[in-house]
Amino acid sequence: MSDPIYDHYQKEEKVINHLTFDHVTTFYHGYPETAVKDINFTASANEIIDITGEVACGKSLLGKALVSEADYQGQILLRTILMVFTKFHVSNTLTLIAVKELPWTV
């Protein structure tokens, strides 16, 4: 049988809580004419953002700006929280998981 004092682990994980595009204009490096201009939105955890448009209108370019594969102007803000998970094995059939949120910004 597991000993709840010793049979546990703790894990910290950063989780994105908010994503904000604030007046973002993005373009391929050296080609400002490929710009997607003045994009503004905020998405919170568990929200779904749908970006639609014609072929080659810049949908993927927004994603590339998010991961710094395309140049951009404006601000892309990721707000994260630090989640601390502690798991205790009490018995073969019972496991307790404690979750604590800590504020954390990147």
TIBA-278255 format. One record per residue (C-alpha): residue number from 0; residue in one letter; x, y, z. Coordinates in steps of 0.1 Angstrom, whole numbers. Layout:
N
nr,rest,xx,yy,zz
NUM,a,X,Y,Z
...
//
This chain:
106
nr,rest,xx,yy,zz
0,m,0,0,0
1,s,12,35,-8
2,d,24,59,20
3,p,7,93,14
4,i,36,111,30
5,y,62,97,5
6,d,42,86,-25
7,h,34,120,-40
8,y,48,145,-65
9,q,46,182,-73
10,k,46,198,-107
11,e,46,234,-117
12,e,32,244,-151
13,k,27,278,-167
14,v,-8,281,-183
15,i,-18,308,-207
16,n,-46,328,-192
17,h,-50,357,-217
18,l,-38,364,-252
19,t,-40,400,-265
20,f,-32,414,-299
21,d,-30,452,-295
22,h,-28,471,-328
23,v,-7,444,-344
24,t,5,448,-379
25,t,25,419,-392
26,f,44,412,-424
27,y,70,388,-438
28,h,106,400,-431
29,g,115,426,-457
30,y,81,426,-474
31,p,59,452,-457
32,e,34,450,-485
33,t,23,416,-472
34,a,10,432,-441
35,v,-21,423,-420
36,k,-29,456,-405
37,d,-41,468,-371
38,i,-54,436,-356
39,n,-70,439,-321
40,f,-85,411,-299
41,t,-82,395,-265
42,a,-89,359,-258
43,s,-92,344,-223
44,a,-86,308,-212
45,n,-112,284,-227
46,e,-123,308,-254
47,i,-120,298,-291
48,i,-108,323,-316
49,d,-119,318,-352
50,i,-98,335,-379
51,t,-113,332,-413
52,g,-106,347,-447
53,e,-97,340,-483
54,v,-66,321,-494
55,a,-34,340,-488
56,c,-50,368,-468
57,g,-27,365,-438
58,k,-44,341,-414
59,s,-12,320,-409
60,l,9,352,-408
61,l,-8,361,-375
62,g,2,327,-360
63,k,38,332,-373
64,a,39,366,-355
65,l,27,350,-323
66,v,57,326,-324
67,s,81,352,-337
68,e,85,338,-372
69,a,72,370,-388
70,d,80,406,-381
71,y,53,427,-364
72,q,46,460,-349
73,g,22,466,-319
74,q,20,444,-289
75,i,13,406,-285
76,l,8,399,-249
77,l,6,365,-232
78,r,-6,365,-196
79,t,1,333,-178
80,i,-6,318,-144
81,l,15,294,-126
82,m,-4,262,-116
83,v,11,240,-89
84,f,-2,204,-90
85,t,4,182,-60
86,k,-6,146,-63
87,f,-9,122,-33
88,h,-16,85,-37
89,v,-36,76,-6
90,s,-44,41,-16
91,n,-47,19,-47
92,t,-81,34,-54
93,l,-78,69,-41
94,t,-56,98,-54
95,l,-59,134,-42
96,i,-48,162,-64
97,a,-44,197,-50
98,v,-42,226,-74
99,k,-29,261,-65
100,e,-29,291,-88
101,l,0,317,-85
102,p,0,349,-105
103,w,28,349,-131
104,t,33,371,-161
105,v,56,368,-191
//
